[in-house]
Amino acid sequence: MTSPPAPHPSPLPARGERESGFSLAQYAVCLGGVVWREGLRFLHQRERFISALVRPLVWLFIFAAGFRSVLGVSIIPPYDTYVLYEVYITPGLMAMIQLFNGMQSSLSMVYDREMGNMRTLLVSPFPRAFLLGAKLFAGVAVSILQVAAYLLIAYFWEIEPPSKWGYLTVLPALALSGLMLGALGMLLSSAIKQLENFAGVMNFVIFPMFFASSALYPLWRVKESGLLLYYVCAVNPFTHAVELIRFAFHQQIAWDSLAVVAGYTALFLIAAIRAYDPAKGMLQRKGG
């Protein structure tokens, strides 16, 4: 009596494939599909693009002109000389565009969850963390396009970096700050149960983060007003996003802000992925 033949060992996974069985090309196709969907949504929502430009342009053309003679900016890094107020607030307005875009992306996730589109995305066989990361990446790409449009208009207002290379060196800072603010919006979207509650929650996030930061005034002026407000601004992640963009726009690196923004990005992203895990996060308590 002969023994049955030994089973052949399973072939090793093809090179470039992951443990889930998807190849890198399949991951790229999935990423491209999510980015393409977000891009089409952005193009079809023209009022979103217009509103993204109106807010910073109002600050640039109206408020900056009125505050120019009131708020002087001394020589502080990364500036080598005195600068006009509109020059100082430009990095803050760039970060503001990304802040509002991150909140708009979270609004779209709440809407998709109510309409059932988010369930369709998350039941995909791709890892949930990858799908959320792809959606976050798409939102960052859209925010950088909005910032580019703003910088194009600001250029004709004679607001530009000291060197043309500043337009390139600021891109990594925009990408990292966009990831942080987008991950924060994604985390908030997991906590918002209904679309009607979105506006109230956002008002408690956007305006405190924006005004309690160095976007509109240097921190040394805030410190003169009160130490408590200064410490609030100092721990505000939006402050470090603004400073990261400000230094990168002048071809410099704010290492402390870089570390803070990277840390907050990892924290918000991990918390958002966990929150969208039906076995662990908030969606379990909401019934998906």
C-alpha positions in Angstrom: 0.0 0.0 0.0 1.5 3.2 -1.2 1.2 6.4 0.9 -0.4 9.4 -0.8 1.9 11.8 -2.4 3.0 14.7 -0.2 1.3 17.9 -1.0 3.3 20.3 -3.1 4.4 23.4 -1.1 2.4 26.4 -2.0 4.3 28.7 -4.3 5.8 31.8 -2.9 3.9 35.1 -3.5 4.9 36.9 -6.6 7.4 39.6 -6.1 5.7 43.0 -5.5 2.6 41.4 -4.0 1.5 42.0 -0.4 0.2 39.7 2.2 -3.4 40.5 1.2 -2.8 39.2 -2.3 -2.9 42.4 -4.1 -0.1 43.5 -6.3 1.4 47.0 -6.3 -0.3 47.7 -9.6 -3.7 46.9 -8.1 -3.0 49.2 -5.1 -2.0 51.9 -7.6 -5.2 51.4 -9.6 -7.3 51.7 -6.4 -5.4 54.8 -5.3 -5.9 56.3 -8.7 -9.6 55.6 -8.6 -10.1 57.2 -5.2 -8.1 60.3 -6.3 -10.0 60.5 -9.6 -13.3 60.4 -7.8 -12.3 63.2 -5.4 -11.0 65.2 -8.3 -14.2 64.9 -10.2 -16.2 65.8 -7.1 -14.0 68.9 -6.7 -14.5 69.9 -10.3 -18.2 69.5 -10.2 -18.5 71.6 -7.0 -17.3 74.9 -8.4 -18.6 76.8 -5.4 -16.2 74.8 -3.2 -13.3 76.0 -5.3 -14.5 79.6 -5.3 -15.2 79.7 -1.5 -11.7 78.2 -0.9 -10.2 81.2 -2.7 -12.6 83.9 -1.4 -11.8 83.4 2.3 -8.0 84.0 2.0 -8.4 86.7 -0.6 -10.7 88.6 1.7 -8.0 88.5 4.4 -5.3 89.4 1.9 -7.0 92.3 0.1 -9.2 93.8 2.8 -8.1 92.9 6.3 -4.3 93.0 5.5 -4.8 96.5 4.0 -6.6 97.7 7.0 -4.2 96.2 9.6 -1.0 97.1 7.8 -0.5 100.3 9.7 -1.7 98.8 13.0 0.1 95.5 13.2 3.8 95.9 12.5 5.9 92.8 12.1 9.5 93.0 13.5 12.4 91.1 12.1 11.8 87.5 13.2 12.9 84.2 11.5 12.7 83.4 8.7 12.5 87.0 7.6 15.8 89.0 7.3 14.1 92.4 7.3 10.8 94.0 8.1 7.9 92.6 6.0 4.5 93.9 5.1 1.6 92.4 7.0 0.2 90.7 3.9 3.5 89.0 3.4 3.4 87.7 7.0 -0.1 86.3 6.8 0.3 84.6 3.5 1.6 81.3 5.0 -1.2 81.4 7.5 -3.7 81.8 4.7 -2.2 78.9 2.8 -2.7 76.8 5.9 -6.2 78.1 6.3 -7.0 76.8 2.8 -5.9 73.4 3.8 -7.7 73.6 7.1 -11.0 74.3 5.4 -10.4 71.7 2.8 -9.7 69.1 5.5 -13.1 70.0 7.1 -14.8 69.9 3.7 -13.4 66.4 3.1 -14.7 65.3 6.5 -18.1 66.8 5.6 -18.1 64.7 2.4 -17.3 61.6 4.4 -20.2 62.2 6.7 -22.4 62.7 3.7 -21.1 59.6 2.0 -21.7 57.6 5.2 -25.4 58.8 5.4 -25.9 58.0 1.7 -24.2 54.6 1.9 -21.2 55.4 -0.3 -18.8 55.1 2.5 -20.0 51.6 3.3 -19.4 50.7 -0.3 -15.9 52.0 -0.1 -15.0 50.4 3.2 -16.3 46.9 2.3 -13.7 46.8 -0.5 -11.3 43.9 -0.2 -8.4 46.4 0.1 -7.2 47.1 3.6 -9.3 49.7 5.4 -6.2 51.7 6.4 -5.1 51.9 2.7 -8.6 53.1 1.6 -8.7 55.8 4.3 -5.1 56.8 3.4 -6.0 57.0 -0.3 -8.9 59.2 0.5 -6.7 61.4 2.7 -4.1 61.6 -0.1 -6.7 62.7 -2.6 -7.9 65.4 -0.2 -4.3 66.7 0.2 -3.8 66.8 -3.6 -6.9 68.9 -3.9 -5.8 71.3 -1.1 -2.4 71.8 -2.8 -4.2 72.7 -6.0 -6.3 75.3 -4.1 -3.1 76.7 -2.5 -1.5 76.9 -6.0 -4.4 78.9 -7.3 -4.2 81.3 -4.3 -0.4 81.8 -4.8 -1.0 82.6 -8.5 -3.4 85.4 -7.5 -1.1 86.6 -4.7 1.8 86.8 -7.2 0.1 89.6 -9.0 -0.2 91.3 -5.6 3.6 91.1 -5.4 3.6 88.5 -2.7 6.1 85.8 -3.6 9.0 83.9 -1.9 12.5 85.5 -2.0 13.4 82.9 -4.7 11.3 81.0 -7.2 12.6 77.9 -5.6 10.4 78.7 -2.6 7.4 77.4 -4.7 9.1 74.0 -4.8 10.4 73.9 -1.2 7.0 74.7 0.2 5.4 71.6 -1.4 6.6 69.0 1.1 5.4 71.3 3.9 2.0 71.7 2.3 1.8 67.9 1.8 2.6 67.2 5.5 0.4 69.9 6.9 -2.4 68.8 4.5 -2.0 65.3 5.8 -2.3 66.4 9.4 -5.4 68.6 8.9 -7.0 66.0 6.7 -6.4 63.3 9.2 -7.9 65.6 11.9 -11.0 66.1 9.7 -11.2 62.3 9.1 -11.1 61.7 12.8 -13.9 64.3 13.4 -16.0 62.8 10.7 -16.0 59.5 12.6 -17.5 61.2 15.6 -20.2 63.2 13.8 -23.4 61.2 13.8 -25.6 63.3 11.5 -24.9 65.8 8.8 -26.9 68.5 10.6 -24.4 68.4 13.5 -21.4 69.1 11.2 -21.6 72.9 11.2 -21.7 73.2 15.0 -18.8 70.9 15.5 -16.6 72.6 12.8 -17.2 76.0 14.4 -15.6 74.7 17.6 -12.6 73.4 15.6 -11.8 75.7 12.7 -12.1 79.1 14.3 -10.2 78.3 17.6 -7.4 76.6 15.6 -7.1 79.5 13.2 -7.3 82.5 15.5 -5.3 80.9 18.4 -2.3 80.5 16.2 0.5 82.5 14.5 -1.4 82.8 11.3 -2.4 86.4 11.8 0.0 87.7 14.4 3.4 86.7 15.7 3.5 84.7 18.9 5.7 87.4 20.6 2.7 89.8 20.3 0.4 87.1 21.8 2.8 86.6 24.7 2.7 90.4 25.4 -1.1 90.1 25.8 -1.1 87.1 28.1 0.9 84.0 28.9 -2.2 81.7 28.9 -3.1 82.5 25.4 0.5 82.3 24.3 0.7 78.7 25.7 -2.5 77.8 23.9 -1.1 79.1 20.6 2.2 77.3 21.3 0.6 73.8 21.6 -1.9 74.4 18.8 -0.9 72.1 15.9 -2.1 74.6 13.4 0.5 77.1 14.7 3.2 74.6 13.8 1.7 73.9 10.4 1.8 77.6 9.7 5.4 78.0 10.8 6.4 74.9 8.8 4.9 76.4 5.7 6.4 79.9 6.5 9.9 78.6 6.8 9.6 76.3 3.8 8.3 79.2 1.7 11.6 80.9 2.5 13.7 77.7 1.8 14.3 77.0 5.4 13.3 74.2 7.8 11.6 74.8 11.1 12.7 71.5 12.8 10.6 71.9 15.9 7.4 72.5 13.8 8.3 69.7 11.5 8.5 67.3 14.5 5.3 68.5 16.0 3.3 68.3 12.7 4.7 64.9 11.9 3.7 63.7 15.4 0.2 65.1 15.2 -0.2 63.6 11.7 0.6 60.1 13.0 -1.6 60.6 16.1 -4.6 61.8 14.1 -4.2 59.2 11.4 -3.9 56.3 13.7 -6.9 57.5 15.7 -9.0 58.0 12.5 -8.1 54.5 11.2 -9.0 53.0 14.6 -12.3 55.0 14.7 -13.3 53.7 11.3 -12.6 50.1 12.4 -16.0 48.6 13.1 -14.6 46.3 15.7 -12.9 49.0 17.7 -13.9 52.4 16.8 -16.9 54.8 16.9 -18.7 53.2 13.9 -19.4 50.2 16.0 -21.4 52.3 18.4 -23.2 54.0 15.6 -24.2 50.8 13.8 -21.8 51.4 10.8 
